[in-house]
């Protein structure tokens, strides 16, 4: 939903856009090149992460990422599953930490069919 809002220009008050721009925050794939100062990753590493609002570009065939915004893709997850994790998973986690939920409580989540709700 955030990518749609970004493409429609709804968030221009928060982010300065220079067009044309490739959207997309969540990314997963294989490292094909690294910069001379990169120490955490090597060509061939399987990674996933969040490119961040200022960088974006995961809708492209290739994307540039800061090395600290990536993590090793768990072998138990496909690239598709790993790509769905960063934004939706973190948003769900942050939401759950904001609300004191006692063990055994019943929680109702409105709109739980989307990315964030599927993690709650």
Secondary structure, DSSP 8 states (H G I E B T S, - for coil): -HHHHHHTTTTTTTS---SS-----EEEEE-----TT--S--TT-EEEEE--TTT--TTSSS----GGGEEE--TTS-HHHHHHHHHHHHHHHHHHHHS---TT-----TTTTSHHHHH-
